């Protein structure tokens, strides 16, 4: 355990990427020299005995995406954090901070839990900001009292004169139009017949005003509740942390667009309610939670997924993403593809969620381009470098999800980056050592597993132009998923056009695929990826 103050010399390490000094016995202040750590991506000083203010210099670290300062004795306000637009994770809970937590400057993207345990903080879902009731009452002199009395007498005389003078009755304006917005009942906009005949008050009554006992999850931008409607069908309610993510009219337009999109692998937006009381989005409820829950949560939620189920999840998610990229008008970039945004229904059919509004939930009022949308571990490195986002950024994130399905591991776990680990295993021809044991127990042809590994590595190529489109990904996976057995009387139909499955078989017959499984050299793997891509391109010309 490290004791004493933090050496200011650490600030000279300009190329330092991560600093973790948590769970020690450090005392003193956070050095202002930390402002020189221009490359730093994560600072964790939690669970120490640090005091003093948060240095203003830390607000200049534009590459910092994670800052953890919880469980210390830090004082002052949060003004030094207002310019940290790159932050993805922030925790300053359980300190001695005071002042107002602003709802702009990107603070709205952080969970309220990030600020708990600071009795002096107020605003943004914390205690209301009120002026102190313990202010010393000023003493009024006798002369002031006499002056007030004389002034009151003069006013009284003026009122008597005004009353005695004849005049026409005054015309009063109807003040009903100027009632505060908070007195107007929030409006529930219904986008799906499942929610027909419901009003806002019904939802509040059925969830006891969104009581904590109805919470089923937390996200980066919302708390999620479960509500059972009058027709006994459940819906998921997302209460956004942000009040108005951007202009209200633009956000409403986006919600109307998302509500009109229908696909079997996309979660249906069934309604919304926007008001100062709270912004609510109503989604189709998914019985089995998210793919993240099934793969990574504790044994209470984790379920063993056989290989065929994983393949169908991969294919369904790819079909939903392909629909957004190629069949919507205008085309939609998801911006935050991850296993937490792939929900599973009662039959483990996958459904993508949070599409079409990820930009609205992330961009601040300043519309700065320094804030990188997405989730650590899934972010396209090319997008993180250039801030230019396109469909191939979604393809990269989808490739990481494929690696999760194949290995059962998180994209980032402590010091381990899943993508980097798979690349190193591929170079030594040991990638199959990373396969989830549940797959090995249920897969009859491990060659299929290797093909999906190859597809995942194609999706996560460094250059976006080298990655396949989602339509191409769907065609590859469609060849691997075993269809339900057809009726005995059905006769196979001859192909009517070029088939990727036939191309795949011809490559296999030519020895391209089989040789790659047998050959241990990394060169053959590279050639296989190239042939794989060429086969896809050949069928899309």
C-alpha positions in Angstrom: 0.0 0.0 0.0 1.4 3.4 -1.0 1.4 6.2 1.6 2.2 9.9 1.6 1.5 12.6 -1.0 1.4 12.0 -4.8 4.8 13.0 -6.4 4.3 16.0 -8.7 7.1 14.5 -10.9 4.4 12.2 -12.3 3.2 15.2 -14.3 6.4 15.0 -16.4 5.3 11.6 -17.9 3.8 13.2 -21.0 3.2 9.8 -22.8 1.6 8.1 -19.8 -1.7 6.5 -20.9 -3.2 5.2 -17.7 -2.6 6.1 -14.0 -4.2 3.9 -11.3 -3.3 4.8 -7.7 -6.6 3.6 -6.2 -7.1 1.8 -2.8 -4.0 3.2 -1.1 -3.4 5.6 1.7 -2.4 8.7 -0.3 -2.8 12.1 1.4 -2.3 15.7 0.3 -3.6 17.3 -2.9 -3.9 16.3 -6.5 -0.8 17.8 -8.2 -1.6 20.6 -10.7 1.3 19.1 -12.8 -1.2 16.4 -13.9 -2.3 18.9 -16.4 0.9 18.1 -18.4 -0.3 14.5 -19.0 -1.5 15.2 -22.5 -1.8 11.5 -23.5 -3.5 10.3 -20.4 -6.7 8.3 -21.0 -7.6 7.2 -17.5 -6.9 8.5 -14.0 -8.1 6.5 -11.0 -7.3 8.0 -7.6 -10.3 6.5 -5.8 -10.3 5.2 -2.2 -7.5 7.3 -0.7 -7.4 10.3 1.7 -6.8 13.0 -0.8 -8.1 16.5 -0.1 -8.0 20.0 -1.6 -9.6 21.2 -4.8 -9.8 19.5 -8.2 -7.0 21.3 -10.2 -8.3 23.5 -13.1 -5.4 22.0 -15.1 -7.2 18.7 -15.3 -9.9 20.3 -17.4 -7.5 20.7 -20.2 -6.8 17.0 -20.7 -8.8 16.4 -24.0 -7.8 12.7 -24.2 -9.1 11.8 -20.7 -12.0 9.5 -21.0 -12.2 8.0 -17.4 -11.7 9.9 -14.2 -12.4 8.2 -10.8 -12.0 10.3 -7.6 -14.6 8.7 -5.4 -14.1 8.1 -1.6 -11.7 10.9 -0.8 -11.9 14.2 1.0 -11.8 16.5 -2.0 -13.4 19.9 -1.5 -14.5 22.8 -3.7 -16.9 22.7 -6.7 -17.0 20.9 -10.0 -16.2 23.9 -12.3 -12.8 22.4 -13.3 -14.7 19.5 -14.9 -16.9 21.6 -17.2 -14.6 21.6 -20.2 -13.9 17.8 -20.1 -15.9 16.9 -23.2 -14.0 13.7 -23.8 -15.0 12.1 -20.5 -16.9 8.9 -20.8 -16.7 7.8 -17.2 -16.8 10.1 -14.1 -17.1 9.3 -10.4 -16.6 11.9 -7.8 -19.0 10.4 -5.2 -18.4 10.5 -1.5 -16.2 13.5 -1.1 -16.8 17.0 0.4 -17.7 18.8 -2.8 -20.2 21.7 -2.8 -22.0 23.9 -5.3 -24.3 23.3 -8.2 -23.9 20.4 -10.7 -24.8 21.9 -14.1 -27.0 20.1 -16.5 -25.2 21.4 -19.6 -21.5 21.1 -20.6 -22.1 17.3 -21.0 -22.7 16.7 -17.3 -26.1 15.2 -18.2 -24.5 12.1 -19.7 -23.2 11.0 -16.3 -25.4 8.9 -13.9 -26.6 10.7 -10.8 -24.6 8.0 -8.9 -21.4 9.8 -10.0 -22.2 12.7 -7.6 -23.7 10.9 -4.5 -22.3 11.4 -1.0 -21.4 15.1 -1.4 -23.8 16.8 1.0 -22.9 20.3 -0.4 -23.7 19.4 -4.0 -27.1 20.3 -5.4 -29.0 20.3 -8.7 -29.1 17.5 -11.4 -31.3 14.9 -9.6 -29.6 15.8 -6.3 -31.0 18.0 -3.5 -32.6 21.2 -4.7 -30.4 24.3 -4.6 -31.8 26.6 -1.9 -30.3 29.7 -0.3 -29.2 29.1 3.3 -31.8 29.5 5.9 -29.3 30.3 8.5 -28.3 33.7 7.3 -28.0 36.4 10.0 -31.1 38.6 10.0 -30.1 42.3 9.6 -31.0 44.7 12.4 -33.4 47.6 11.4 -32.8 51.0 13.0 -35.5 53.2 14.5 -35.0 55.8 11.8 -35.7 53.1 9.2 -38.8 52.0 11.0 -40.1 55.6 11.1 -39.4 56.0 7.4 -41.2 52.8 6.6 -44.2 53.9 8.6 -44.4 57.3 6.9 -44.1 55.7 3.5 -46.9 53.3 4.3 -49.1 56.2 5.3 -48.4 58.0 2.0 -49.3 54.9 0.0 -52.5 54.4 2.0 -53.6 58.0 1.2 -52.9 57.4 -2.5 -55.0 54.3 -2.5 -57.9 56.1 -0.9 -57.8 58.9 -3.5 -57.7 56.3 -6.3 -60.7 54.5 -4.9 -62.8 57.7 -4.6 -62.1 58.8 -8.2 -64.7 57.5 -10.8 -63.2 55.2 -13.4 -64.2 52.4 -15.8 -63.8 48.9 -14.5 -60.4 47.5 -15.2 -59.9 44.8 -17.9 -57.8 41.9 -16.6 -55.9 39.6 -18.9 -56.6 35.9 -18.7 -53.6 34.6 -16.8 -54.4 31.0 -17.4 -52.1 31.0 -20.5 -49.1 32.0 -18.3 -49.3 29.1 -15.9 -46.0 27.5 -15.2 -45.1 24.5 -17.5 -44.9 22.3 -14.5 -48.6 22.6 -13.9 -49.4 21.3 -17.4 -49.8 17.4 -17.4 -47.1 15.8 -19.5 -48.3 14.5 -22.9 -47.9 10.9 -23.8 -47.3 10.5 -27.6 -48.3 7.0 -28.7 -46.4 5.4 -31.7 -47.7 1.8 -31.4 -51.2 0.4 -30.9 -49.9 -1.6 -28.0 -50.1 1.6 -25.9 -53.4 2.7 -27.2 -56.0 4.0 -24.6 -53.2 5.0 -22.2 -52.4 8.4 -20.8 -49.4 9.7 -18.8 -51.3 9.4 -15.5 -52.0 5.7 -16.2 -48.2 5.1 -16.5 -47.5 6.9 -13.3 -50.2 5.0 -11.5 -49.0 1.6 -12.7 -45.4 2.3 -11.7 -46.2 4.3 -8.5 -44.6 7.4 -10.0 -41.6 5.4 -11.3 -40.8 3.8 -8.0 -37.4 2.2 -7.5 -39.0 -1.3 -7.2 -39.8 -1.1 -10.9 -36.2 -0.4 -12.0 -34.7 -3.2 -14.2 -31.5 -1.6 -15.2 -29.3 1.5 -15.6 -27.6 2.8 -18.7 -25.1 5.6 -19.6 -28.0 7.9 -20.5 -31.0 6.5 -18.6 -32.7 4.5 -15.9 -34.9 1.7 -17.2 -38.2 0.7 -15.6 -40.7 -2.1 -16.3 -44.4 -1.3 -16.6 -47.3 -3.7 -17.3 -50.0 -2.0 -19.4 -53.7 -2.4 -19.1 -53.6 -5.1 -21.8 -51.2 -7.1 -19.5 -48.3 -6.5 -22.0 -45.1 -5.2 -20.5 -43.1 -2.2 -21.8 -39.6 -0.9 -20.9 -39.5 2.8 -19.9 -36.3 4.7 -20.3 -36.1 7.8 -18.1 -33.4 10.0 -19.7 -30.9 11.7 -17.4 -30.7 14.7 -19.7 -33.6 17.1 -19.6 -33.6 18.1 -23.3 -30.7 16.5 -25.2 -30.9 19.1 -27.9 -33.6 21.3 -29.4 -37.0 19.8 -28.5 -38.4 20.0 -32.0 -35.4 18.2 -33.5 -35.5 15.5 -30.8 -39.2 14.9 -31.4 -38.6 14.6 -35.1 -35.9 11.9 -34.4 -38.3 10.0 -32.1 -41.1 10.1 -34.7 -38.6 8.7 -37.3 -37.4 5.9 -35.0 -41.0 5.0 -34.1 -41.8 4.5 -37.8 -38.9 2.0 -38.3 -40.1 -1.6 -38.1 -37.9 -4.7 -38.4 -37.9 -8.0 -36.5 -34.4 -7.4 -35.2 -34.9 -3.8 -34.0 -36.6 -2.8 -30.7 -39.8 -1.0 -31.4 -40.2 2.5 -29.9 -43.8 2.5 -28.8 -44.2 6.0 -27.4 -42.6 8.9 -25.6 -43.3 11.8 -23.2 -41.1 14.9 -23.1 -41.6 17.4 -20.2 -39.7 19.2 -17.5 -41.0 16.5 -15.1 -38.9 13.9 -17.0 -38.3 12.6 -20.5 -39.6 9.1 -21.0 -39.1 6.7 -23.9 -41.4 3.6 -24.1 -39.8 0.5 -25.7 -40.9 -3.0 -26.5 -40.0 -5.2 -23.5 -37.4 -8.0 -23.9 -37.7 -10.9 -21.5 -34.1 -12.1 -21.5 -32.4 -8.7 -21.0 -29.3 -7.8 -23.0 -26.6 -10.0 -24.6 -24.2 -8.4 -22.1 -26.3 -9.8 -19.2 -26.3 -13.3 -20.6 -22.6 -13.4 -21.4 -21.0 -11.5 -18.6 -23.3 -11.0 -15.5 -23.2 -13.3 -12.5 -24.6 -16.8 -12.4 -28.1 -15.6 -11.6 -28.4 -14.0 -15.0 -25.8 -15.8 -17.0 -27.1 -18.6 -19.3 -25.2 -21.1 -21.3 -25.7 -20.3 -24.9 -25.1 -23.1 -27.4 -23.3 -22.5 -30.6 -26.4 -22.5 -32.8 -28.1 -19.9 -30.5 -24.9 -17.7 -30.7 -24.9 -17.9 -34.5 -28.5 -16.9 -34.7 -27.9 -14.0 -32.3 -25.0 -12.8 -34.5 -27.0 -13.1 -37.7 -30.1 -11.3 -36.2 -28.0 -8.4 -34.9 -26.3 -8.2 -38.3 -29.6 -8.2 -40.1 -30.9 -5.3 -37.9 -27.8 -3.3 -38.4 -27.8 -4.0 -42.2 -31.4 -2.7 -42.3 -30.4 0.6 -40.7 -27.4 1.0 -43.0 -28.9 0.0 -46.3 -32.7 -0.1 -46.2 -33.7 3.0 -44.1 -34.3 6.4 -45.7 -32.3 8.3 -44.6 -29.7 5.7 -43.7 -29.0 5.4 -40.0 -25.6 5.0 -38.3 -26.2 3.4 -34.9 -23.1 5.0 -33.2 -23.1 2.8 -30.1 -23.2 -0.9 -31.2 -22.4 -3.1 -28.2 -23.7 -6.2 -26.4 -25.7 -4.0 -23.9 -27.6 -2.6 -26.9 -28.6 -6.1 -28.2 -31.7 -7.3 -26.3 -33.0 -10.8 -26.4 -36.7 -11.8 -26.4 -38.2 -14.9 -24.9 -36.8 -17.0 -27.8 -33.4 -15.4 -27.7 -34.1 -13.6 -30.9 -31.8 -10.5 -30.9 -33.1 -6.9 -31.2 -30.9 -3.8 -31.6 -31.9 -0.8 -29.4 -30.9 2.9 -29.0 -30.6 3.3 -32.7 -31.3 6.7 -34.3 -31.1 8.7 -31.0 -27.6 8.0 -29.8 -26.3 11.3 -31.2 -29.0 13.3 -29.4 -28.3 11.6 -26.1 -24.5 12.3 -26.3 -24.0 15.7 -27.9 -23.9 18.7 -25.6 -25.3 22.1 -26.2 -21.9 23.2 -27.4 -21.9 20.6 -30.2 -18.2 20.1 -29.7 -16.5 17.5 -31.9 -14.0 16.5 -29.1 -16.5 14.2 -27.5 -16.2 10.6 -28.9 -19.6 8.8 -29.0 -19.6 5.1 -28.2 -18.4 2.8 -25.5 -14.8 1.9 -24.5 -13.8 -1.3 -26.1 -16.1 -1.0 -29.0 -15.0 2.4 -30.5 -13.5 2.3 -34.0 -9.9 3.5 -33.6 -10.2 5.4 -36.9 -13.2 7.3 -35.6 -11.5 8.0 -32.3 -8.5 9.4 -34.3 -10.4 11.5 -36.8 -13.9 12.1 -35.3 -15.4 11.0 -38.6 -18.2 8.5 -38.2 -19.7 6.3 -40.9 -21.3 2.8 -41.3 -17.9 1.2 -41.1 -17.6 2.4 -37.5 -20.6 0.4 -36.7 -19.1 -2.6 -38.5 -16.0 -2.4 -36.3 -18.2 -2.3 -33.1 -20.2 -5.3 -34.4 -16.9 -7.2 -34.9 -16.1 -6.7 -31.2 -19.6 -8.1 -30.4 -18.7 -11.2 -32.5 -15.5 -11.7 -30.5 -17.6 -11.5 -27.3 -19.9 -14.2 -28.6 -17.0 -16.4 -29.5 -15.0 -16.0 -26.3 -17.5 -15.1 -23.6 -15.1 -12.3 -22.5 -15.7 -8.6 -22.1 -14.1 -6.2 -24.6 -12.1 -4.6 -21.9 -11.5 -6.4 -18.6 -9.0 -4.9 -16.2 -5.8 -4.6 -18.2 -6.9 -6.9 -21.1 -8.2 -5.7 -24.4 -10.1 -8.5 -26.1 -9.3 -7.4 -29.7 -5.6 -7.1 -29.0 -5.6 -10.5 -27.3 -7.3 -12.2 -30.3 -4.9 -10.6 -32.7 -1.9 -11.9 -30.8 -3.4 -15.4 -30.6 -4.1 -15.3 -34.3 -0.5 -14.5 -35.1 0.6 -17.7 -33.2 -2.2 -19.8 -34.7 -3.7 -20.2 -31.2 -7.0 -18.3 -31.6 -9.1 -21.5 -30.9 -7.7 -21.5 -27.4 -9.9 -18.5 -26.6 -13.2 -20.2 -27.5 -15.9 -20.2 -24.8 -16.1 -23.7 -23.4 -19.9 -23.6 -23.9 -19.2 -23.4 -27.6 -16.8 -26.3 -27.6 -19.4 -28.5 -25.9 -22.2 -27.8 -28.3 -20.6 -27.1 -31.7 -20.3 -30.1 -34.0 -18.0 -28.4 -36.5 -15.4 -26.2 -34.9 -14.5 -25.1 -38.5 -17.6 -22.9 -38.3 -16.2 -21.2 -35.2 -12.9 -20.4 -37.0 -14.8 -18.9 -39.9 -16.7 -16.5 -37.5 -13.4 -15.6 -36.0 -12.1 -14.7 -39.5 -15.3 -12.6 -40.1 -14.8 -10.8 -36.8 -11.2 -9.9 -37.7 -12.4 -8.7 -41.1 -14.9 -6.4 -39.4 -12.3 -5.0 -37.1 -9.7 -4.3 -39.8 -7.7 -1.1 -39.0 -8.6 0.6 -42.3 -12.4 1.1 -42.7 -12.2 0.5 -46.4 -11.0 -3.1 -45.7 -14.1 -3.9 -43.6 -17.1 -5.6 -45.2 -20.6 -4.0 -45.3 -23.3 -5.3 -43.0 -25.1 -6.8 -46.0 -21.9 -8.8 -46.8 -21.7 -9.8 -43.1 -25.3 -11.1 -43.2 -24.5 -13.2 -46.4 -21.5 -14.8 -44.7 -23.4 -15.7 -41.5 -26.4 -16.9 -43.4 -24.2 -19.6 -44.9 -23.3 -20.9 -41.5 -26.6 -20.8 -39.7 -28.3 -24.2 -40.0 -31.8 -23.8 -41.4 -34.8 -25.5 -39.9 -35.4 -28.9 -41.7 -37.8 -28.5 -44.6 -40.9 -30.6 -45.0 -40.2 -34.0 -46.5 -42.3 -33.3 -49.6 -40.5 -30.1 -50.4 -38.0 -30.3 -53.3 -34.9 -28.2 -53.4 -35.1 -25.3 -55.9 -32.3 -24.6 -58.3 -30.4 -21.3 -57.6 -31.7 -18.3 -59.5 -28.6 -16.2 -59.1 -25.1 -16.0 -57.7 -24.9 -17.6 -54.3 -22.3 -16.7 -51.7 -22.7 -20.2 -50.3 -21.6 -21.7 -53.6 -18.7 -19.3 -53.7 -17.8 -20.3 -50.2 -17.9 -24.0 -51.2 -15.8 -23.4 -54.3 -13.1 -21.7 -52.2 -13.2 -24.5 -49.7 -12.9 -27.0 -52.5 -10.0 -25.1 -54.0 -8.2 -25.6 -50.7 -8.3 -22.0 -49.6 -10.3 -22.6 -46.4 -9.2 -26.0 -45.5 -5.5 -25.1 -45.9 -5.9 -22.1 -43.6 -7.3 -24.4 -40.8 -4.4 -26.8 -41.3 -1.6 -24.4 -41.9 -0.1 -22.8 -38.8 1.6 -19.8 -40.6 0.2 -16.4 -40.1 0.7 -15.7 -43.8 -2.0 -18.3 -44.7 -4.4 -16.6 -42.4 -3.8 -13.3 -44.1 -4.3 -14.9 -47.5 -7.6 -16.4 -46.2 -8.9 -13.1 -45.0 -8.1 -11.6 -48.4 -9.9 -14.5 -50.2 -12.8 -14.1 -47.9 -13.1 -10.5 -48.7 -12.7 -11.1 -52.5 -15.5 -13.7 -52.4 -17.8 -11.2 -50.8 -16.8 -8.5 -53.3 -17.3 -10.9 -56.2 -20.9 -11.6 -55.2 -21.8 -7.9 -54.7 -20.6 -6.6 -58.1 
